[in-house]
Amino acid sequence: MLNRATPHLASALAPVIVAATIAAAPATVLAQGVPVPQVAAKSWMLYDVTSGQALASQNADLRIEPASLTKLMTAYLAFEALKEKRLTLDQTVTPTDIVRKVKSDESRMFIEAGKPVSVNDLLQGLIVQSGNDAALALAEAVGGSEEGFVAMMNREAQRMGMKNTHFSNTDGVPDPNHYTTAVDLATLTTRLIKDFPEYYSMYSQKEFTYNKIRQPNRNRLLYIDSTVDGVKTGHTKSAGYCLISSAKRPLANVPNGSRRLVSIVIGTATEQIRTQESLKILNYGFQFFDTLRLYDRGQVLATPDIYKGKTGTIKIGVADETYITVPKGTGSRLKPVLERQELLIAPIAAGQQVGTVKMMDGTTKVAEFPVVALEEVPEAGFFGRLWDTIRLWFKRK
């Protein structure tokens, strides 16, 4: 049974907006009354990485060909191998004849079969130059073979919850069984940014020279907007021009804080259009929405009584930093309502959910997030439990 927050508690929380981190939903607009831009693309999506909310989209669940956006998963698995010490940046890899299958009209970093190359160079060739040859060499280094690596890609996609994605290769060459959606690409991009911040900076690199061949990053937004620091371009004749871009700008209610938005644009007619439409989407998100920081990690919301425990009270609150994104100027209308279990009885483990906080705009629930025990409370001894059993009997009468 849940117990609505008392007036005292609601009053105490009033200066701080409380809300859930909302998972991305396909083809959604965050709120009525916010104008949605017209975007010249087959599919697009705007996602707030900071709050974990989808802000706007069109055809976000449409099955699309990812082209070189595929290489985000290739990079993710390479970063994972670095984290787990299965690879090192200065380790050399000797590409096999597999790199010779890259055609002359495909993106290449120009590595050569039988000539050693460092993992660090391969990653820059993959990320900055979008090299298909770099993708194949990394696949063999991490997965033993391209086939083995593709199996790893599909397992990772399932683990991430990319329900409408299937990979058939490491580089994005067209294949009927190689597909994804804007929603799934938002998931992958968010995981890459959050899981590997130490390597994400590679995506802001504007050029890379290998084998005496200098190539610029194809993400033109890196040259246009200083707040853009990634992420990846893609293009084939059948996929059209694609771009996942990310920008980080100041967070309104946190000194020195920042918020990050990601736009996914799929299937534009030209490279210029994918650039201008991506910037349009990012600017739309920053102009029409506010991302608000609500609570610090482990912040206490209440200290209710607990029965049959070694202590008589327990601290409850939020496990992680909590943010919400709302239409600009509407944050002051939101009010928190804490709902928790009416009776808390030990043992209770740290992290165990004991309630929720609902963020209300009048009678409309905007979001909710879990409230957890911030400390462990073990059972009391026999006499302590007996005494609280008597107390509970009178309380329930």
C-alpha positions in Angstrom: 0.0 0.0 0.0 1.3 3.5 -0.9 1.2 6.5 1.4 0.9 9.9 -0.3 3.4 12.5 0.9 2.3 14.5 3.9 1.9 18.3 3.4 5.1 18.8 5.4 7.1 16.6 3.1 5.6 18.0 -0.1 6.4 21.5 1.2 10.0 20.4 1.9 10.4 19.1 -1.6 8.7 22.0 -3.3 11.8 24.1 -4.1 13.2 21.0 -6.0 11.5 19.5 -9.0 11.4 15.8 -8.8 10.9 13.5 -11.8 11.8 10.3 -13.5 14.3 9.7 -16.2 12.0 8.7 -19.1 13.1 6.1 -21.6 13.1 7.1 -25.2 9.8 6.4 -26.9 9.5 6.1 -30.6 7.8 8.8 -32.7 7.0 11.0 -29.8 6.8 14.7 -29.1 7.4 15.6 -25.5 4.5 18.0 -25.1 1.6 19.5 -26.9 2.0 23.1 -28.1 5.7 22.8 -29.0 6.2 23.3 -32.7 7.9 20.4 -34.5 10.4 21.2 -37.3 9.9 20.0 -40.8 12.9 17.8 -41.6 13.8 16.7 -45.1 14.8 13.1 -44.2 13.2 9.6 -44.3 13.5 9.3 -40.6 14.8 11.5 -37.7 14.9 11.7 -33.9 16.0 14.1 -31.3 17.1 12.6 -28.0 18.2 14.2 -24.7 21.1 12.1 -23.4 21.2 14.0 -20.1 17.6 13.2 -19.1 17.1 10.1 -21.2 14.1 11.5 -23.0 13.0 11.4 -26.6 12.0 15.0 -27.5 10.6 14.7 -31.0 10.8 12.4 -34.0 9.3 11.3 -37.3 9.3 7.7 -38.6 11.7 6.8 -35.8 10.7 3.1 -35.9 11.1 2.9 -39.7 13.5 0.1 -40.7 16.4 1.8 -42.3 19.8 1.0 -43.7 22.5 2.3 -41.4 25.4 2.6 -43.8 28.5 3.7 -42.0 26.5 4.4 -38.8 27.2 0.7 -38.3 30.7 1.6 -37.3 29.3 3.0 -34.0 28.8 -0.6 -32.9 32.2 -1.6 -34.3 33.8 1.1 -32.2 31.8 0.2 -29.2 33.1 -3.3 -29.2 36.6 -2.1 -29.8 36.3 0.3 -26.8 35.0 -2.6 -24.7 38.0 -4.7 -25.7 40.3 -1.9 -24.6 38.4 -1.5 -21.3 38.7 -5.3 -20.6 42.5 -5.2 -21.6 41.9 -7.6 -24.5 43.4 -4.8 -26.7 45.7 -1.8 -26.0 45.9 1.4 -28.0 49.6 0.9 -28.8 49.2 -2.8 -29.8 49.9 -3.5 -33.4 47.6 -5.5 -35.7 48.6 -7.1 -38.9 45.7 -6.9 -41.4 44.9 -10.0 -43.4 43.8 -10.2 -47.0 40.3 -9.4 -45.9 41.1 -5.6 -46.3 41.6 -6.1 -50.0 37.9 -6.7 -50.4 37.2 -3.0 -49.8 36.4 -1.4 -53.1 38.1 1.7 -54.4 34.9 3.7 -54.1 34.4 2.9 -50.4 35.7 4.9 -47.5 39.2 3.7 -46.6 42.1 4.7 -44.3 44.5 2.9 -46.8 45.9 0.2 -44.6 47.7 -2.7 -46.4 47.4 -6.4 -45.9 50.5 -7.7 -44.0 51.6 -4.3 -42.9 51.3 -3.8 -39.1 49.1 -0.9 -37.8 48.4 0.2 -34.3 44.9 -0.1 -32.7 45.1 3.7 -32.0 45.5 4.4 -35.7 42.8 1.9 -36.6 40.3 3.6 -34.3 41.1 7.0 -35.8 40.8 5.5 -39.3 37.4 4.1 -38.3 36.0 7.2 -36.6 37.6 10.1 -38.4 38.0 8.6 -41.9 35.1 6.1 -41.7 37.4 3.5 -43.1 35.8 0.2 -44.1 39.3 -1.4 -44.1 39.8 -0.2 -40.5 36.5 -1.8 -39.5 37.5 -5.1 -41.0 40.9 -5.1 -39.3 39.4 -4.2 -35.9 36.8 -6.9 -36.3 39.5 -9.6 -36.8 41.5 -8.2 -33.9 38.5 -8.3 -31.5 36.4 -11.1 -32.8 38.9 -13.4 -34.5 37.0 -13.1 -37.8 34.5 -10.8 -39.4 31.8 -13.5 -38.8 32.7 -13.8 -35.2 32.7 -10.1 -34.7 29.3 -9.7 -36.4 27.9 -12.3 -33.9 29.3 -10.1 -31.1 27.6 -7.0 -32.6 24.2 -8.7 -32.6 24.6 -10.0 -29.1 25.5 -6.5 -27.9 22.6 -5.0 -29.8 20.2 -7.4 -28.0 21.8 -6.6 -24.6 21.3 -2.9 -25.2 17.6 -3.4 -26.1 18.0 -2.6 -29.8 15.0 -4.6 -30.7 14.7 -3.7 -34.3 18.4 -4.0 -35.3 20.3 -6.8 -37.1 23.9 -6.5 -38.3 25.4 -8.5 -41.2 28.7 -6.8 -41.5 31.1 -4.4 -39.6 31.2 -1.5 -42.0 27.7 -0.9 -43.3 27.9 -2.3 -46.8 24.3 -2.7 -48.1 22.7 -6.1 -47.2 19.0 -7.0 -46.9 19.6 -8.4 -43.4 21.6 -5.3 -42.2 19.1 -2.8 -40.7 18.2 -0.7 -37.7 16.0 2.3 -36.7 16.5 5.8 -35.4 15.3 4.7 -32.0 17.9 1.9 -31.8 20.6 4.3 -33.0 19.8 6.7 -30.2 20.2 3.8 -27.8 23.6 2.8 -29.3 24.9 6.4 -29.4 23.9 7.1 -25.8 25.6 4.0 -24.6 28.8 4.8 -26.5 28.9 8.3 -25.1 28.1 7.3 -21.5 30.1 4.0 -21.3 33.3 5.3 -23.0 33.8 9.0 -22.3 37.6 8.5 -22.4 37.4 7.5 -26.1 34.4 9.6 -27.2 36.7 12.6 -27.8 37.9 10.8 -31.0 34.6 11.8 -32.6 35.5 15.5 -32.4 38.8 15.0 -34.3 38.6 17.0 -37.5 41.2 15.1 -39.6 43.6 12.2 -39.5 46.6 11.3 -41.7 47.7 7.8 -42.3 50.0 6.4 -45.0 50.7 10.0 -45.9 47.1 10.5 -46.8 45.2 13.2 -44.9 41.5 12.9 -44.7 39.0 15.3 -43.0 36.2 14.2 -40.8 33.0 14.1 -43.0 30.9 15.5 -40.1 30.7 19.1 -41.3 29.0 20.3 -38.1 32.3 20.0 -36.3 33.5 23.0 -38.4 30.2 25.0 -38.1 29.2 24.7 -34.4 31.8 24.6 -31.6 29.3 22.8 -29.3 29.1 19.8 -31.6 31.6 17.1 -30.7 30.4 14.1 -32.8 29.3 11.7 -33.9 29.1 9.8 -37.2 28.2 10.1 -40.8 26.9 7.5 -43.2 26.1 7.3 -46.9 25.3 4.7 -49.6 23.2 5.2 -52.7 20.4 3.2 -51.2 20.6 4.7 -47.6 21.0 8.3 -48.7 23.0 10.7 -46.5 22.8 10.0 -42.8 24.3 11.8 -39.7 24.2 11.3 -36.0 25.3 14.5 -34.4 25.7 15.5 -30.7 26.1 18.8 -29.0 26.8 19.8 -25.4 25.6 23.2 -24.2 25.2 24.8 -20.7 22.6 23.4 -18.3 20.3 26.3 -17.1 20.0 25.5 -13.4 23.4 24.1 -12.6 26.6 26.3 -12.5 29.2 24.8 -14.9 26.7 22.0 -15.8 25.9 20.9 -19.3 23.2 19.1 -21.2 23.7 16.8 -24.3 21.4 16.4 -27.2 21.7 13.8 -30.0 20.0 14.1 -33.4 19.7 11.2 -35.8 19.0 12.1 -39.4 18.5 9.3 -41.9 18.2 9.4 -45.7 18.6 13.0 -46.9 19.2 13.8 -50.5 22.6 15.5 -50.2 25.5 15.9 -47.7 24.6 19.6 -47.4 21.0 18.8 -46.4 22.0 16.2 -43.8 24.2 18.9 -42.2 21.7 21.7 -42.2 18.8 19.5 -41.0 20.9 18.1 -38.2 21.8 21.5 -37.0 18.2 22.6 -37.3 17.1 19.7 -35.0 19.8 20.4 -32.4 19.0 24.1 -32.3 15.3 23.3 -32.0 16.0 21.1 -29.0 18.0 23.7 -27.2 15.6 26.5 -28.0 12.3 25.0 -27.1 13.2 22.7 -24.2 14.8 23.0 -20.8 16.7 20.2 -19.1 16.6 20.6 -15.3 18.7 18.9 -12.7 16.5 17.7 -10.0 18.5 15.7 -7.4 22.1 14.7 -6.7 23.1 11.1 -6.6 22.0 9.6 -3.3 20.0 12.6 -2.2 17.7 12.0 0.8 14.0 12.7 0.2 12.5 11.4 3.5 13.4 9.5 6.7 10.3 7.4 7.5 9.9 4.9 10.4 10.9 1.3 9.8 9.6 -1.6 11.9 11.5 -4.7 13.1 14.9 -3.2 12.2 18.1 -2.5 14.1 17.3 1.2 13.6 13.9 2.9 13.9 14.2 5.0 10.7 15.6 4.7 7.2 16.8 7.2 4.7 15.1 7.0 1.3 15.7 8.9 -1.9 17.2 8.7 -5.4 20.0 6.4 -6.4 21.4 8.5 -9.2 21.5 12.1 -10.5 18.0 12.9 -11.7 17.1 15.2 -14.6 14.0 16.0 -16.6 13.4 17.8 -19.9 10.3 20.0 -20.3 9.0 22.6 -22.7 10.9 25.8 -22.1 9.3 27.9 -19.3 7.1 25.1 -17.9 9.3 23.8 -15.1 7.9 26.1 -12.5 4.4 24.5 -12.9 5.6 21.0 -11.9 5.0 19.7 -8.4 6.4 16.5 -6.8 4.3 13.9 -5.0 6.1 11.2 -3.1 4.3 7.9 -2.7 5.9 5.1 -0.6 5.0 1.9 1.1 2.9 2.7 4.1 4.7 0.2 6.3 8.4 -0.4 5.9 9.5 -3.6 7.6 13.1 -4.9 7.9 15.1 -6.3 6.5 15.5 -3.8 3.7 18.5 -3.8 1.4 20.2 -0.6 0.1 18.9 0.1 -3.3 15.6 -1.6 -2.7 12.6 0.3 -4.2 10.2 1.6 -1.6 8.1 4.0 -3.6 8.0 6.6 -6.4 8.0 10.3 -6.9 5.5 11.5 -9.5 6.1 14.8 -11.2 2.7 16.5 -11.7 1.6 19.3 -13.9 -1.8 20.0 -12.4 -3.6 16.7 -12.6 -1.3 15.4 -15.4 1.6 13.1 -14.5 4.6 14.2 -16.5 7.0 11.6 -15.2 7.9 9.4 -12.3 11.0 7.7 -10.9 11.8 5.2 -8.3 12.6 6.0 -4.7 14.9 3.6 -3.0 16.4 2.8 0.4 19.7 4.6 0.6 21.0 2.4 3.4 20.6 -1.2 4.6 18.5 -1.9 7.6 18.9 -5.5 9.0 16.4 -7.2 11.2 16.4 -6.5 14.9 16.9 -9.2 17.4 14.1 -11.3 18.8 12.8 -8.9 21.4 13.1 -5.9 19.0 11.0 -7.8 16.4 8.5 -8.8 19.1 8.0 -5.3 20.4 7.4 -3.9 16.8 5.0 -6.8 16.2 2.9 -5.5 19.1 3.2 -1.9 17.8 2.1 -3.0 14.4 -0.9 -4.9 15.8 -2.1 -1.7 17.5 -1.4 0.4 14.4 -3.5 -1.8 12.2 -6.4 -2.0 14.5 
